[in-house]
Amino acid sequence: MKKQFNFKELGIDTIMGKPCDVISLSFNGIQGKMYSWKNIILKSEVSSQGVQVTTQAISLDESPKFDKELFELPQGNVEFSEFVMPEGPPKRESRQ
């Protein structure tokens, strides 16, 4: 997947006081940067066809409290299946 999306490690930057790994990506005309801390993306910058979109976390709770009932399995038969990451959209032919 790293090769398909042309991932490049750019170094470390700080977002919300957290040291984030910065990665750039490029795929089918989409350019982007992701800033991740402990595999949580705290900031992303993506541009495609002249449109730039930036998202950034504004708060982070490292010790959230959850009701244990949220994590209880339902009664009866429960089936689990493995999720397989799709390959991505098919490549478009270049227009000249």
VOGU-3710 file (C-alpha; in Angstrom, 3 decimals, decimal comma):
1> mkkqfnfkel> 0,000/0,000/0,000  2,901/2,387/0,760  4,128/2,039/-2,789  0,658/2,395/-4,341  0,011/5,683/-2,538  3,635/6,883/-2,826  4,023/7,357/0,945  7,078/9,323/2,095  8,123/9,874/5,684  8,837/13,585/6,156
11> gidtimgkpc> 9,851/13,660/9,812  8,259/14,796/13,064  6,036/17,814/13,784  4,076/18,804/16,878  0,276/18,991/16,801  -1,597/19,760/20,036  1,618/19,165/21,972  1,980/15,622/20,562  4,980/14,532/18,468  3,475/13,397/15,174
21> dvislsfngi> 4,967/11,371/12,353  4,446/13,356/9,156  3,783/11,392/5,984  3,085/12,667/2,479  1,064/10,743/-0,071  0,285/11,015/-3,750  -2,348/9,009/-5,630  -4,292/9,671/-8,849  -3,784/13,446/-8,692  -4,447/13,661/-4,958
31> qgkmyswkni> -1,642/15,100/-2,823  -1,691/15,028/0,941  0,065/15,110/4,287  -0,960/13,273/7,436  0,238/13,980/10,957  -0,235/10,930/13,178  0,414/10,326/16,861  0,127/6,732/18,086  -1,618/5,874/14,775  -4,230/8,581/15,368
41> ilksevssqg> -4,356/11,204/12,628  -4,444/14,583/14,361  -4,126/16,654/11,189  -4,455/16,080/7,451  -3,931/18,339/4,453  -5,265/17,105/1,115  -5,438/18,800/-2,262  -7,085/17,610/-5,441  -8,040/19,490/-8,595  -7,173/22,832/-7,019
51> vqvttqaisl> -9,192/22,262/-3,845  -7,311/22,148/-0,529  -8,902/20,628/2,581  -7,288/20,724/6,016  -8,681/18,915/9,044  -7,233/19,110/12,537  -8,236/17,710/15,887  -9,232/20,388/18,377  -9,296/18,223/21,497  -7,993/14,850/22,618
61> despkfdkel> -9,082/12,864/25,672  -6,422/10,277/26,484  -8,435/8,768/29,350  -12,061/8,640/28,161  -14,724/7,032/30,318  -17,152/4,683/28,548  -20,190/2,805/29,801  -19,175/-0,891/29,788  -22,561/-1,775/28,238  -21,352/-0,183/24,988
71> felpqgnvef> -18,892/-3,045/24,623  -21,132/-5,990/25,482  -21,905/-8,439/22,673  -25,568/-8,958/21,883  -27,272/-12,184/22,957  -27,533/-15,033/20,426  -25,354/-16,023/17,516  -22,741/-13,446/16,598  -20,586/-13,874/13,502  -17,225/-12,216/13,019
81> sefvmpegpp> -15,498/-11,743/9,695  -12,157/-10,321/8,702  -12,144/-6,946/6,969  -10,028/-6,846/3,831  -8,806/-3,432/2,742  -9,898/-2,703/-0,847  -7,249/-2,063/-3,494  -8,553/1,432/-4,212  -10,224/2,918/-7,263  -9,086/1,785/-10,691
91> kresrq> -6,482/3,982/-12,327  -7,810/6,412/-14,896  -6,137/6,669/-18,248  -4,273/9,925/-18,660  -5,850/12,477/-20,963  -3,552/14,281/-23,333
//
